[in-house]
Amino acid sequence: MSKLVKSIREAVILSGLKDGMTVSFHHHLRNGDFVLNMVMAEIAELGIKDLTVNASSLFDIHAPLLNHIENKVVTGLSADYISAGLGRAISQGIMDKPVQFRTHGGRPKDIATGKTPIDVAFIAAPASDAMGNCSGKYGPSACGSLGYAYADAMYAKKVVVITDNLVSYPLQDWSISESYVDYVVTVDAIGDPKGIVSGTTRITRDPVGLIMASHAAKVIETSGLLKDGFSFQTGAGGASLAAAKFLKEIMLQKGIQGSFGLGGITGYMVDMLQAGCFRNLLDVQCFDLTAVESLRNDPRHQEISAMHYAAPGSRSAVVDSLDVVILGATEIDTGFNVNVHTDSNGVIMGGSGGHSDTAAGAKLSMIIAPMFRARMPIVTDRVTCISTPGKDIDVLVTQGGIAVNPARVELRESLVAAGLPIVDIHELKEKTERITGKPKRIPHGDKVVAEVIGREGNLQDQIFSIL
Amino acid sequence: MSKLVKSIREAVILSGLKDGMTVSFHHHLRNGDFVLNMVMAEIAELGIKDLTVNASSLFDIHAPLLNHIENKVVTGLSADYISAGLGRAISQGIMDKPVQFRTHGGRPKDIATGKTPIDVAFIAAPASDAMGNCSGKYGPSACGSLGYAYADAMYAKKVVVITDNLVSYPLQDWSISESYVDYVVTVDAIGDPKGIVSGTTRITRDPVGLIMASHAAKVIETSGLLKDGFSFQTGAGGASLAAAKFLKEIMLQKGIQGSFGLGGITGYMVDMLQAGCFRNLLDVQCFDLTAVESLRNDPRHQEISAMHYAAPGSRSAVVDSLDVVILGATEIDTGFNVNVHTDSNGVIMGGSGGHSDTAAGAKLSMIIAPMFRARMPIVTDRVTCISTPGKDIDVLVTQGGIAVNPARVELRESLVAAGLPIVDIHELKEKTERITGKPKRIPHGDKVVAEVIGREGNLQDQIFSIL
C-alpha cells in the first residue's frame, strides 16, 4: 500500500474533484507559497470549473488566482485574510459571489461542523513520509507550525499532502497523521523560503511607535493582569513588538514569570521564552526562522491547531485563557469597533485572522494604532467594516492618548490613577481631525464583494465594491 | 471560565448522564485503575440505570462492575479485552445482553463513525491543567501513552478528565487537548502505580519458551523482511520478549537498522531503540516504567492514538506498514483461526486487543505458543472462538515445529530451505494429541454471552455461556 502518486494532476484526478466542489489550502508558507498556484493551475488545465477555494489566508503570491476567477475556474472564495494585491481586485468586483471572511477560530469551527464542507484539502508539507504523516518543522521549506491545516486534514473528504521533502516512514514528530491523508505528492519545491518566513523581526525605531509601545506596556502593567501566570499575544508589527520589549523589561525587573505566549510566534516571543518571561509558547504559525527553530528544538514551544488556538465551537480554546492581546487596526470607531479588513477607502487589504478570536477571549484586548496614517485618521464615527465588534475591545493606545472602552470603568480608573494620558475616544477623534482635517467619506459601490462572518457565525458586516 | 468541578459526582450530574446512556473508559492504568470504579460507584449512588460501559479493556480490579451489572446499573458492556476475573462471571451469564468485543482498531473506528456513540467519556489523566489539556506521561500515576483515550475524547458528547495531578495552565506536551474536554475533576489518586505498570518486563528462562523464541527469530530472519527499514511489534509475554532478544542480536550482528517498533511498548523495545535496532517507537500503551520514561524523554519514542495505530476506517494506520508481528494464542485451529478471547474451556479471559489489527496489517504475522498448556493442546479442529481469522495468520511457532499457513507457499519453501522444522498443522495437532490425549470438548450453554466483532465490523463469532 502506498499513497504516493506521480503528480499533482494525478492526485487531483484521483481525488474525484468535480465542478462545483470546494478545495482548501493553508497559509503557513505565506508569501512564499507555491502550492496553491501549482494545484490551481492543474485544476484549471483539467477543465474543472465553479470551485470554491477555502484558504486560511491569501497573499499576493496567489495573484494567479485572479485569472482562475476570471475564467470561472474559481467562483467562490473563503479566507480569514486576503492581502492587498488580491484584495483590490476583489474590491473592484471581480467575483459574482461575495467572498466569505471568517476568523482563524471560526474557520475550523465551520469546517468541523460541516457548515463549510471541504471536498479536497491540499496540505503543503515541508516534511512528509509516504503515508502522509507530515510536519512543518523540517526540510528546506520549513515553516514551523501547521496549525491552520489541522481542520482541513481532519474533515476534508479527500486529503492530498504535497511535499518537497519525502522522508522515511515513519516521520518522527508528525503534526498531521496519516489517518487523515489519502495521497502524497512530491514536487521540487513547495515554496520560496524567503517568502515563507522573514529572517528577522524588527522592533520599531519610529518615535511615535515607541511612545505607543511604552504606553501599551504601562497599560498592561497597570491592568492588574501582569503577575505570575500572565499570558500574552502580540502581533508582528513594529509597535507591537516594541511593546513586548518594554513588557519583557518590566517582567524581568519585577521577576514575573508568565504562563504562555500565544499566536503567530516571532523571534521576539522566543526571546521572552528564553529569558524566562513565559513557561511556554503555543504556536499556531511561525513568523520567522527563530520561531521555526525554537518550535523544532525547544519542548516548551508547542504547536497548536487553529481549533485549539481559537475555535469558539470547541469546549474551550487557548484564547479563552488569554490575559492580554495587542492588536492592530486600520480604523476604530467611537463604539470601539475595529476594521482590519479594508483600508480607510474601503479596499480589502487584510482580514480578521485571529483578531476577533483573541479580542473576544482576552481579559484585556488592546489596539495600538497611530492617530492617523497618510493623513487618514484612525478614529472614525463608524468603521468601513466591523472586523471585531467594539464590545470585545478594551483599550485604544495612540501617541495622542489612550481611550478606554466606557464599559471598562474600573480599568479606566486604574489607568487614570497611574497617571496615563486617558482621553475620551470622541475627544481623540476630534483632536486627530484638528490635525488631519475631517476626512471625506468616499462613496462605495452597490455590490457586496465580501461578507464578514463573526466568529460565532453571525453575518457581522458586508464589504462593498469600490467605485 | 473554569472547567474544574468539585467531585466526580458533580461532573456526572453536569454531564447530563441519564438512564440508557453510554459511558466510556480507557485502560492505560490497567490493573491499577481506580477511576472506573470511582465513577461507577457515584453513578450507582445517583440511581442511574441501564448504562452501557464502553471500555477499551477491563481488568480484575474492575470487579465491582459485577455488582453494578447485578443491580442493572450496567446492562451493556463493550470492550477489546476482559481479564479472567470479570470474564468468568460474564461466561456464567451474568448479563442479559451479550458483551460486544471489538479490536483496538475497530473500537475507535466505531466511535468515530457514530456506530457506538459515547455520551460521557471519563479520561483518567496522570496530568491535566484546569482546562483539560492532559497527558499520561507525568505525575505519580504516570502511565505513558494515552493512545486508547483519543477517540473517546474526540467523539464523546461530554468529556470528563479525572486527575490526581493538576498542573498550571497550559500543561506542556499534552496528549489530549482542552478542545474536547468539558469538565476536570481532581481526586487523591487515579490509580495504584504498582498495578499501572510493571517494574520490569522479564524474558522467559523456560527452555520451551527459549526454543520457540529462537525459532521465531529464525523465521523472521528467513522471511526476507529483516533488512533496513524493518518494522516490528511483539507482545509482553516471556517467549515474545525472548524472540525480540534473539532478533536484536541478529540485527546488531548484521547491522540492520529497522524503521519502527510498534504497539504496547515494553522496556525491551526501548532497549532495541537505544541499541539502534529501530529509528522510532510508536506507542499506543506503555507496559512498564522504562517505556513510560522513554516516552517522556526520548523524542524518537512517540505516542500514537488507537486510530493512528490500528483503525481500519482511517485512510491508513501504522499496522498497514508493519512488517512482522509476534502474537499469542490460547488456541489455534487447523484453519489457522486464533482464539485469544477464551481459554480452552470457553471461559472468557482476554480479547483481541490489537491482535486482529496487527495480524491483518503485518506482512508476517506469527503466533508463538507451546504445543499444550496444562495438558490442553493448542491446535484444535475448530477454535472455541475466532478472535483473528486464519487468513491473517501466517505462521505458528511451537516447540514441536513450525506450521505455515498453506496460503503462504513461498514462505514455507524459504523456511524449509533454511532448515527450520516445518510441520503441517494437522500433523502438529496429532503429534500434540499423542502427548496430551485427545481433549474432550466441553459442552457449552445456549446463551450468547459475547459477540466478537471483527475489525471490519462483521459479526465474527459468538461466545456461549459455560455450564
Contacts between the chains, C-beta under 8 A, distances in Angstrom:
chain1	res1	chain2	res2	distance
A	1	B	316	6.8
A	1	B	320	5.5
A	1	B	321	7.8
A	3	B	315	7.6
A	3	B	316	7.0
A	131	B	316	5.2
A	131	B	320	7.7
A	131	B	321	6.3
A	132	B	315	7.2
A	132	B	316	7.3
A	159	B	315	7.3
A	168	B	229	7.0
A	168	B	259	6.4
A	168	B	279	7.4
A	169	B	229	7.9
A	169	B	259	6.1
A	169	B	260	7.7
A	169	B	321	5.8
A	170	B	259	6.8
A	170	B	260	5.5
A	170	B	280	5.8
A	170	B	282	6.4
A	170	B	318	7.0
A	170	B	321	7.5
A	172	B	279	7.3
A	172	B	280	5.5
A	172	B	299	6.8
A	172	B	300	6.2
A	172	B	302	6.6
A	173	B	299	6.4
A	173	B	302	6.9
A	174	B	302	8.0
A	177	B	304	7.7
A	177	B	305	7.6
A	177	B	308	4.9
A	178	B	308	7.1
A	178	B	314	7.8
A	178	B	315	6.6
A	178	B	316	4.9
A	178	B	317	7.5
A	178	B	318	7.7
A	179	B	305	7.6
A	179	B	307	5.3
A	179	B	308	5.1
A	179	B	311	7.0
A	179	B	314	3.9
A	179	B	315	6.2
A	179	B	316	7.1
A	179	B	317	6.7
A	180	B	314	7.1
A	180	B	315	6.2
A	181	B	315	5.5
A	181	B	316	7.5
A	182	B	315	5.3
A	229	B	168	6.9
A	229	B	169	7.9
A	259	B	168	6.3
A	259	B	169	6.0
A	259	B	170	6.8
A	260	B	169	7.7
A	260	B	170	5.5
A	279	B	168	7.4
A	279	B	172	7.3
A	280	B	170	5.8
A	280	B	172	5.5
A	282	B	170	6.4
A	299	B	172	6.8
A	299	B	173	6.4
A	300	B	172	6.2
A	302	B	172	6.7
A	302	B	173	6.9
A	304	B	177	7.7
A	305	B	177	7.6
A	305	B	179	7.6
A	307	B	179	5.3
A	308	B	177	4.8
A	308	B	178	7.0
A	308	B	179	5.1
A	311	B	179	7.0
A	314	B	178	7.8
A	314	B	179	3.8
A	314	B	180	7.1
A	315	B	3	7.6
A	315	B	132	7.2
A	315	B	159	7.2
A	315	B	178	6.6
A	315	B	179	6.3
A	315	B	180	6.2
A	315	B	181	5.5
A	315	B	182	5.3
A	316	B	1	6.8
A	316	B	3	7.0
A	316	B	131	5.2
A	316	B	132	7.4
A	316	B	178	4.9
A	316	B	179	7.1
A	316	B	181	7.5
A	317	B	178	7.5
A	317	B	179	6.7
A	318	B	170	7.0
A	318	B	178	7.6
A	320	B	1	5.6
A	320	B	131	7.7
A	321	B	1	7.8
A	321	B	131	6.2
A	321	B	169	5.7
A	321	B	170	7.4
